Amino acid sequence: MTEDVKWGSDLCFLVGGKMFVVVNLEPPHQVSFKCTPEQFGELIERPGVIPAPYMARNMWVQEQELGETLERAELDALVHASYGLVVDKLPKARRPGGAPGAARKSRARRPARTTRRATMRASGARAARKRPPRRPRRRR
């Protein structure tokens, strides 16, 4: 997990290069996070929670004043859920705790097919192309 200040005053928490929580550092402190469609519908009905600007289509909500609507324990659970949603969408190689390249090593490789042309190329001989003779075009 990393954190970065973006857009001047927004502290972004990232996992695998993807944001899962954004906190505005200037008062009133707003917090935005990703949630499930069910949670999204439930949360935006509460006063003080709105669909996050520019990110609502991705199921992000924003608490307009940190600590006013959501209790600390509930916000903590929602942030953990947001983290899980983002991690689940990451490729296995970029997930936390996964070894780099682990996804590639787990796949079994098929043996390469040897074609006549490849065999001829490997032996140094030129592959002879046998083309059918050209037929003259018929005119109508």
N, C-alpha and C positions, 0 to 999 in steps of 0.2 A: 504494500500500500504506500502510495506517495501523496504528497500534498503540494499544491501550487497556487499562487495568487494569479488570477486571470482577470481580464477586463477591468483592471484598476483596483477594485476593492472586493473581489469575490474569492474566497478561499475554497478551492476545489479539492476534494479528496478523490483519488483515483486508484483503481486496481487494474493492472494490465493495460494501462494507458487510457482507460475508460472511466468517466466520472460516475460516482454513485451518490455523492452528497455535495451540495454547494451552499456555503454560508456567506452572507453579506457581512463584511466587517464594519460597515458604517451603521449607526443607529437609524431607524429601528432594525435590529438584526433579523434578517429573514433567513430561513433555511428551506432548501429545495432538495427533493430526493425522488428516486424512482419507486414505483409501487405496482402491485398487480392491478388489473382492471377492476376487480371487486373492491379493493381498498381505495382505488382512485374515486369510484362512484360514492363510496361511503364518506371519504374524507372531504370531498369538495362540498358536501351538504352542510358541513360544520361552518359556523361563522369564524372568520379568521384564517381559513384555509382555502386557497384558490388553485385552479390549474396553473402550473408554472408557465410564465411567459416563454414563448418559443419552444417549449419542451412538452407541452400538454399532450401533443399527439403521440409522444413516446411514454405516456403514463407517468409524468412527473407532476408532483404537487408542491405548493409553496405555503409554508406557514408565514403569515405576514409579519408577526412579531414573535420572536423566539421565546417560548415558554408561556405564551398567553393562552393558546388553545390546547396544545398537546402537553400532557404530563411528561415528566422526564423519563419514566419507565416505558411509556408508550412510544415516545420518540426514539428511545434507544432500540426498542424492538423493530420499529419501522426502518431505522438506519441499517440494522443488521439484515433485515429482509431485502433492502435495496442492494446492499453488498452482494448478497446471495444471487439476486436476479442478474446483476451485471456479471458476476463470475460464471454463472451458468451459460451465458452467451459467448464467453471467451473461447477461443480455440484451446485445446488441451495443452498445447505447448506454452501458452501465455498465462495459464492459470497459476495462482500462487501455490507453492509447494511442489509443483511439477517440474521435473528435470527438463531443461531445454532439449528439444529433439526427441522427447519420449514418445510422442505420437507417431513419429516416423519410424522409430525402432521397433515398435510393437507390430507393425504390419509385416506379414511374411511376403518375401519376394518370390515372384514366379520366375522360373528359368526362362531365359530369352529363347525365342524361336529362331531356329536357323533356317534361313531361306536358301534357295539355290544360288541366288545372286551373292549373298553374303559368303557362302562357301567358296564360290569362284573367286571373289575378291580376296578372301583370306589366302587362297592358294596362289594368287598372283596371276591367274588366268583371267581373260576377259570373258564376261558372260555373253554368250551369243544370243542375240535377240532374233527370235523367229516371228516375223510379221507376216500376216496373210497377204497374198498379192492384192494389189489395188484393183478394184473393179471399175470399169469405165462408167461414167454417169450416163444415165438415160435421159434423153431430151424428150420433152412432151410437146 
